[in-house]
Amino acid sequence: MPIYNYVARDLKGEDHKGTIETYDFSQAAKIILKKGLVVISVTKKDEGKKKLFDKYLNKVSFNDLVIATRQLATMVESGLVLSEALDILVEQQGNRKFKEVLAEVSRDIKGGLDLATALKKHPDVFPALYASLVKAGEESGKLDLVLTELATNLEKDREFRSRIKGAMIYPMMIMSMMVVVMGVMMFFVVPRLTSLYSSSNIDLPTPTKILIAISNFLIGFWWLLLLGGGIASVVFQNWIKTAKGKFIYDSFLLRVPVLNKVVQCTSLTYFTRTFGLLTAAGVPLLDSLAIVADVISNAVYKKALQDSFKGVERGLTFSAQLDSTGMFPKIVPQMFRVGEETGKVDKVAFRLAEYFESESDHLVKNLTVIIEPLILIVLGVAVAFLVMSIILPIYKLTTSF
């Protein structure tokens, strides 16, 4: 719960200062009034450091959300009262921040709020999609079914993310080790060899001169590289947070050979699965499209879905609008056209999600197959350059005697 600093005055005219830990400003004011004090000011305590700490060390992970959703769905489906189910989740939760959030949601439920409204108060923990699905479940009286379906799809999403990350572990490890080895050579090995060569009068080969120059630059200006890299990273992160920057970056990714197919399939997997989940929960097609367009991360597909939304809003068919954007493979509008004709848009969306998920898995595996030999070639060239740079001067030294 947040902490508030307050200044109040008693009946004798004396000022009182202190702190109160409570839910909000109004509750803090009520507590002060109960003490027989007149409220002068109530301000929220600056918790910048605490928030920074929580952001990195006490944040609610996607896995925490998946597990909690499955547990909540199981308890609600078993007939347990929602507030009691939330209280059980609070007791079982190990993450402090998530525990506080669930406790506040439980208090809001007991105070008369519906679950969707209570969840919307915590957008950093519960995405807009999550709250929208819960709202649809509450309005249709099928909250237990919606929570179960939501938990199942979150678990599928977790497995999908895990497979993609797992496929990239080996290439990343090889690249990291290569950087470490090159760093050791440049900062420790080459300087010692340089002192050996400087004591002799031999003319150093060109590769050796290049290697020594690189080593001297890194030793003398490593701080400049770190500073430049840090500034470039901050500038890039801020630029990519802008709408224009994000769109340019995502457009670039969709033009990179091989990688563009991976980005496309992962984006389409998220779109079709999310859209299917919303329509299956009873959310109207137009509302489902608006929600998906809002939550999808790829800016290019976000714009395509927003354009499709405008067309559907004017009365045009969803499949035709997807086709007109030119951003979706032909199978997507064709399948949705069948779904519109048969009234099974949600099932078609789930079928497409399975298809694109399978395609993503194959593409990621193929990408790693391509990356691995490229890494080995780069590694081989680097090793050959180091060997030539080190062995050639030694060979000259031995032949000069």
N, C-alpha and C positions, 0 to 999 in steps of 0.2 A: 504493500500500500504506500501511496505517496506521503511525504512528510511536509507539513505546513508550518511556517513561522507566523506567529501572530503577535499583535500589539493590542492590548485591551486596557480598559480603565475601570476601576471599582467605584463604588458610591462615594468614597472619600476623595476621589479625584486623583488617586495614585495610579501610575502606569504599571502594567504587567506585561512582560515579554516571555515567550516560551515557544515550544514546538508541540505539534499534535500529529500523530500518525492516524490517518483516517481515509475514507474513500474519496471524498471530494470537498470543494470549498464550503458548500452548504452544510455538510455534516460537521465540518470543523467549526463553523459559526455556531451551530446548535450546541456543541460541547462547551464552547466558551460561554455562551449565554447561561447554560446550566450551572456554571461556576459562579454565577452572579456578577459577571463582568460585561461591560459594554464593548462591543467589537469596534476597534479603530481601523485595523487593517489585517488582512490574511493573505499571505503570499506563499506560493509553492517554493519549497526549499530547492536550491540549485543542486541537482544531482547529476551534473555533467560527468564527473569521474565515475560515479556508480553506473551510469548508463553506458559509458565507454567500456567499463569492465564487463557488464552484462552482455554487451553486444558481441564480445569476442569469447568470453569464458563461461557465460551462463545463458547463452541464447537457446531458443527452442529449436531443435533440429527437425528436419523433415521426418526422420525416423520416429522421434517422440510423438509427432502429430499422427503418424500412421498407427502406431501402437495404441494411443489413446482413443482414436476413432474406432478401431476394432473392438476395444474393450467396451466403449460406450454403446456401440451397436449391439453387442452381445447382451449387455445388461438390459437395454431398452426392449430388445426383441424378447427377452425372457419375462417381461412384464414388470420390471422394476421401475419405480417412479423416477422421473428424470432428475429431480433434485437429489435424490438418494444416490443415483448412479454417479452424478457429478461429485458428490461428497466422497464416494468410494475412490474415484479417480484421484481426487486431491490427496487422500491418505496414501495411495500407492505411488504417487508421482515423486521421482527423485530429483528432477530438475527444479530448482528453487523458483525461477521465474515462471515456468509453466504451472507450478503449484499455486502461485499467487494469482495467475490469470484464471485458472480453473475455479479457484475459491471465489473470485469476484464474479465469475459467470454464475456460479451456484447461488450467490447472494442475490444477484439480479433476478434469477429465476424465482427464488422464494419471495422476492419483492414484487412480482407480478409481470415481469418482462417475459417475452417469448424468447426461445433459444437463439433464433436468428439475430434478433436485435442485440442480445447480450454478446454474441460472437462478433458482431460488427464493431463493437467498442475496442476490439483488439486486432486490428488489421495486420499488425506485424507478426501475429501468431496464426490467425485464421484468415486465409486468403478470401477475396471477394467471392470467388467461385464456391468456396466451402459454405459461406453464410447463405448464398443464394440457393444452394441445394437444400440446406436445412429449412429455409423458408418455404420452399416448394413442398417439402415433406410435411411440414406443420400445416400448411394450407390444405393439403390433400388428405390429411389424416393418416399418412403412410410414413411417418418419421422413422419407424423401425426399419422399413424396407429401404428407404433412401439412405439411412446411415450404413446399413449393411452393404449396399451397392457402392456407396462412397468409400467405405473401408476397403472393399475388394479392388476398386480401381486405384486407390492410393497405393495399395500393396503392389499392383502391377506396375505402376509408375516407379515405385522404389526399385523393383527388380530390373526394370528397363534402364534406369540410371546406373544401377550397380554394374550391369553388363557392359555398358559403354565405358565407365570408369575402369573396370577391370581389364578391358581390352587395351587400354592405353598405359597401363602400369609398366609393362616391360620396356616399351620405347622410352618412356620418361626416365626409368631407372638407368638405362644405358646412356642417355644424354647427360644425366646428372653426374654419373661416374666419369664420363669423358671430360666434363667441365672441371671436376675435382682434380683429375690427373693432369690436365693442362695447367691448372693453377699451381700445383706442386712443382711442375717442371719450370714454369716461368718465374716463380718467386724463390725457389730454393736450389734447384739443380743447375739451371742456366747461369746464375750469378757465380757459382763456384767454378764452372767450366770457363767463364769469361776471365776470371782471375788467372786460371791456368794458361789460357791462350795469350793473355796480355804479357806474360813473362817470356814468351817466345817471340821470335821475329818472323814467323811464317805469315804469309798472306792468306787471310781467312777466305773460304769459299763464300759465294753469294748467299746460299741458304743459311749459313751460320751467321752472317752479318744481319740478315733479316730477323733471325730468331733472337739475337742479342738486342737488336733495336726494339723489338716487341717487348722483350723482357724488361729492358730499361724503362720503356714508356709506362708499362703496367706498375712497376715498382715506384716510379716517380710520380705518377698521376692516377693511382688507383682511386684516390678520394674524389678526383674530378669525374671519373667514370661512374662512381656510385652516386655522386650528386646529380650528374646529368641524367643517369638512369632513373633516379627518384623523381626528378622534376618532370621528365618525359612521361613517367608512369602516372603522376598526378594530373598532368595536363590531358593525357589520353583518357583517363577515367572520368574527368569532368566533361570532356568533349563528348564521350560516348553516352553520357547521361542526358545530353540534350537530344531533342527529337530529331533534329537534322543529322547530328553526329551518329546516332544509333541507326538511322535509316541508311546512311552512307556505308557504315561498317557492315551492317547485315547484307546490304546489296553486294558489297565486295566479297563476302563469304559465299554468296550464291553464284559468284562468277569463277571462283577458284576450282580448277578441275579436281575431280574425285571428292574433295571436301564439300563441294556444293550439293552433291547427292545426299551426303550424310546430314547436312543441315536441313535440306528439304524434307527428308524422310522423318527426322526427329520432330520437326515443326508440325508436319502433317499428322504424325502419331498423336501429339498432344492435342491438336485441334480436333481431330475426329473423336478421340476418346472423351474429351471434355464435352464436346457438343452432344455426343451420344448419351452421356451421363445426365446432362441437363434435360434433354428431350424425354429421356426415359423416366425422369422424376416428375414430368408433367409441366415443365416450364415451357411456355409458348415459344414457337420457333424464332420469332423476332427477338424476344428477350434473350433466348439462348445464344443467338448470333451476336447480340450486343455484349453479353457477358464474355463470350469467347474472344471477341475482338479486343476486349479490354484487358484480359488476363494473359493472352499469348505474348511471349517475349520477343519473338522475331518481328522487327518493325515493318519489314516488307509484307509479310503475311497479315500483320495487323491492319495495314492500309488496305490490302485486298479485301479483308473481311469487312472493314468499315465501308468500303465502296459497295460491297454486296449487300450490306445492311440497308444502305440508302435505296438500292434497287428493290429489295424485298418490301421496304416500307412504302414504295410507290405502287406495289401490287404485282411486281414481277416475280417469277419463280426463283427459288433459291438456287437450283441447279444451273439455271441459265445465267444467273449473276456470277456464280463461281467460274463458269466457263468464259464469261466475257472479260474477266480480269486477266486471263492468260498466265496466271501464276500457279494454277493447279494442274496436275497431270490429268489427261482425259478421263481416266478411270474414276476420278472423284466426282465431277459433275454427272457423268453417266450413271454411276451407282446411286447418287442422290436423286437423280431423275426417277429411277426405279423405285426408290424409297418413297418419293412423293406420290407416285401412281398407286402404290400398294398400301400406303399409310404406315410404313415401317421404317421411317427415317432413322429412329434410334438404333434399330438392329443393323441397318446399313452402315451407320457411323461406327458401330463396334466392329463390324467385319473389316471396314477400311482401317481401323486402328490396329487390328491384328495383322493385317497385310503390311502396313507401313512399319510396324514394329519389327516384323520378321525381316523386311528389307533393310532396316537400320542395322540390325544385328549382322547381316551378311556384309553390308557396306563397311561397317566398323572393322570387322575381321579382315576384309580385303585391304582396308586402309593400313592396318598394322602390318599386313604382309608386304605392302609396298614400302612402308616407312622403314622396316627392319633392314632390308638390303641397302637402302639409301644411307642409313646410319652407319652400317658397316663400311660402306664405300668412303664416307667422310672420315670415319675413324681410321681406315686403312691409309688414306692420303695423309692425314695428320701424323700418324705414326711413321710413315715413310719419310715425311719432311723432317721430323725430329731425328730419326736415325741418320739421315744424310747430313743434317746440320751438326750432329755430334761426332759421327764416325769419320767424316772426311777430314776435319782438322787433326784428329788423332792419327789418322793414316799418314797425313803429311808430316806430323811430328816424328813418327817412327821411321819414315823413309829418309828424313833429313839427317839422321845420325849415321 
